Amino acid sequence: MIEEGKIRFRTFTIEIRKRPMVPDSFLLIFLGGQDVDSSGWETAAGDRKKLEADFKFMWNPLDAPSNKKGEYVVKFSTEERLTKFETWLGNQIEQYGGITE
């Protein structure tokens, strides 16, 4: 089962929170790991860029209700999809050297 908390990587952090009103729904917040591009916009960089792009491609998350950049909501309609997400997240933690808090 996915636990609330933080996963710290070398250059960024992912915070996971359960959404109390919606079962099997989680808020994922990507913190840090940003750079400023030549036009002055903040963009994801390094491992965060790779992991966030993979996350968006695989799970098609919704933007968080706060509409802040780097915050996403994922809702799992079946237990199978939730299990696949847990496996995927575990693999990402191993691959990028994350530490669960």
VOLUM-896767 format. One record per residue (C-alpha): residue in three letters; x, y, z. Coordinates in nm, 3 decimals. Example, Ala and Ser with C-alpha at 12.3 -4.5 7.8 and 13.67 -1.06 7.14 Angstrom:
<marnus>
@aa: ALA	c1: 1.230	c2: -0.450	c3: 0.780
@aa: SER	c1: 1.367	c2: -0.106	c3: 0.714
</marnus>
This chain:
<marnus>
@aa: MET	c1: 0.000	c2: 0.000	c3: 0.000
@aa: ILE	c1: 0.124	c2: 0.347	c3: -0.081
@aa: GLU	c1: 0.214	c2: 0.540	c3: 0.232
@aa: GLU	c1: 0.200	c2: 0.914	c3: 0.281
@aa: GLY	c1: 0.537	c2: 1.078	c3: 0.318
@aa: LYS	c1: 0.839	c2: 1.201	c3: 0.132
@aa: ILE	c1: 1.080	c2: 1.030	c3: -0.101
@aa: ARG	c1: 1.413	c2: 1.210	c3: -0.116
@aa: PHE	c1: 1.628	c2: 1.180	c3: -0.423
@aa: ARG	c1: 1.969	c2: 1.336	c3: -0.482
@aa: THR	c1: 1.838	c2: 1.663	c3: -0.632
@aa: PHE	c1: 1.464	c2: 1.662	c3: -0.565
@aa: THR	c1: 1.186	c2: 1.532	c3: -0.340
@aa: ILE	c1: 0.845	c2: 1.379	c3: -0.406
@aa: GLU	c1: 0.580	c2: 1.426	c3: -0.140
@aa: ILE	c1: 0.287	c2: 1.183	c3: -0.146
@aa: ARG	c1: -0.044	c2: 1.262	c3: 0.024
@aa: LYS	c1: -0.371	c2: 1.069	c3: 0.027
@aa: ARG	c1: -0.678	c2: 1.266	c3: -0.074
@aa: PRO	c1: -0.926	c2: 1.217	c3: 0.213
@aa: MET	c1: -1.250	c2: 1.260	c3: 0.017
@aa: VAL	c1: -1.155	c2: 1.038	c3: -0.278
@aa: PRO	c1: -1.056	c2: 0.674	c3: -0.217
@aa: ASP	c1: -0.749	c2: 0.541	c3: -0.403
@aa: SER	c1: -0.649	c2: 0.893	c3: -0.501
@aa: PHE	c1: -0.314	c2: 1.055	c3: -0.426
@aa: LEU	c1: -0.154	c2: 1.397	c3: -0.456
@aa: LEU	c1: 0.210	c2: 1.388	c3: -0.572
@aa: ILE	c1: 0.419	c2: 1.700	c3: -0.527
@aa: PHE	c1: 0.757	c2: 1.732	c3: -0.699
@aa: LEU	c1: 0.987	c2: 1.969	c3: -0.507
@aa: GLY	c1: 1.332	c2: 2.094	c3: -0.612
@aa: GLY	c1: 1.535	c2: 1.974	c3: -0.908
@aa: GLN	c1: 1.458	c2: 2.284	c3: -1.112
@aa: ASP	c1: 1.663	c2: 2.506	c3: -1.336
@aa: VAL	c1: 1.594	c2: 2.837	c3: -1.510
@aa: ASP	c1: 1.600	c2: 2.824	c3: -1.889
@aa: SER	c1: 1.728	c2: 3.100	c3: -2.119
@aa: SER	c1: 1.389	c2: 3.273	c3: -2.129
@aa: GLY	c1: 1.364	c2: 3.288	c3: -1.748
@aa: TRP	c1: 1.111	c2: 3.006	c3: -1.691
@aa: GLU	c1: 1.164	c2: 2.745	c3: -1.421
@aa: THR	c1: 1.187	c2: 2.396	c3: -1.571
@aa: ALA	c1: 1.253	c2: 2.051	c3: -1.430
@aa: ALA	c1: 1.613	c2: 1.937	c3: -1.468
@aa: GLY	c1: 1.820	c2: 1.621	c3: -1.440
@aa: ASP	c1: 1.667	c2: 1.313	c3: -1.277
@aa: ARG	c1: 1.348	c2: 1.499	c3: -1.188
@aa: LYS	c1: 1.290	c2: 1.583	c3: -1.554
@aa: LYS	c1: 1.324	c2: 1.216	c3: -1.652
@aa: LEU	c1: 1.113	c2: 1.080	c3: -1.367
@aa: GLU	c1: 0.839	c2: 1.345	c3: -1.401
@aa: ALA	c1: 0.814	c2: 1.289	c3: -1.779
@aa: ASP	c1: 0.790	c2: 0.912	c3: -1.726
@aa: PHE	c1: 0.527	c2: 0.964	c3: -1.454
@aa: LYS	c1: 0.315	c2: 1.184	c3: -1.682
@aa: PHE	c1: 0.343	c2: 0.940	c3: -1.974
@aa: MET	c1: 0.264	c2: 0.627	c3: -1.772
@aa: TRP	c1: -0.011	c2: 0.751	c3: -1.540
@aa: ASN	c1: -0.169	c2: 1.051	c3: -1.718
@aa: PRO	c1: -0.219	c2: 1.250	c3: -1.394
@aa: LEU	c1: -0.454	c2: 1.542	c3: -1.349
@aa: ASP	c1: -0.330	c2: 1.882	c3: -1.239
@aa: ALA	c1: -0.374	c2: 1.933	c3: -0.866
@aa: PRO	c1: -0.667	c2: 2.148	c3: -0.747
@aa: SER	c1: -0.415	c2: 2.411	c3: -0.635
@aa: ASN	c1: -0.303	c2: 2.438	c3: -1.001
@aa: LYS	c1: 0.060	c2: 2.473	c3: -0.890
@aa: LYS	c1: 0.337	c2: 2.356	c3: -1.118
@aa: GLY	c1: 0.476	c2: 2.017	c3: -1.013
@aa: GLU	c1: 0.161	c2: 1.902	c3: -0.829
@aa: TYR	c1: -0.044	c2: 1.615	c3: -0.970
@aa: VAL	c1: -0.341	c2: 1.400	c3: -0.871
@aa: VAL	c1: -0.363	c2: 1.033	c3: -0.965
@aa: LYS	c1: -0.679	c2: 0.826	c3: -0.915
@aa: PHE	c1: -0.681	c2: 0.450	c3: -0.949
@aa: SER	c1: -1.009	c2: 0.292	c3: -1.053
@aa: THR	c1: -0.894	c2: -0.066	c3: -0.993
@aa: GLU	c1: -0.674	c2: -0.244	c3: -0.742
@aa: GLU	c1: -0.463	c2: -0.374	c3: -1.031
@aa: ARG	c1: -0.368	c2: -0.022	c3: -1.146
@aa: LEU	c1: -0.283	c2: 0.076	c3: -0.788
@aa: THR	c1: -0.057	c2: -0.230	c3: -0.758
@aa: LYS	c1: 0.112	c2: -0.146	c3: -1.090
@aa: PHE	c1: 0.172	c2: 0.210	c3: -0.968
@aa: GLU	c1: 0.325	c2: 0.084	c3: -0.642
@aa: THR	c1: 0.558	c2: -0.143	c3: -0.842
@aa: TRP	c1: 0.651	c2: 0.138	c3: -1.080
@aa: LEU	c1: 0.721	c2: 0.376	c3: -0.790
@aa: GLY	c1: 0.937	c2: 0.114	c3: -0.618
@aa: ASN	c1: 1.138	c2: 0.068	c3: -0.937
@aa: GLN	c1: 1.187	c2: 0.445	c3: -0.971
@aa: ILE	c1: 1.306	c2: 0.470	c3: -0.610
@aa: GLU	c1: 1.564	c2: 0.198	c3: -0.682
@aa: GLN	c1: 1.671	c2: 0.343	c3: -1.016
@aa: TYR	c1: 1.717	c2: 0.701	c3: -0.896
@aa: GLY	c1: 1.840	c2: 0.618	c3: -0.544
@aa: GLY	c1: 1.545	c2: 0.750	c3: -0.346
@aa: ILE	c1: 1.515	c2: 0.733	c3: 0.032
@aa: THR	c1: 1.167	c2: 0.694	c3: 0.179
@aa: GLU	c1: 1.087	c2: 0.892	c3: 0.493
</marnus>
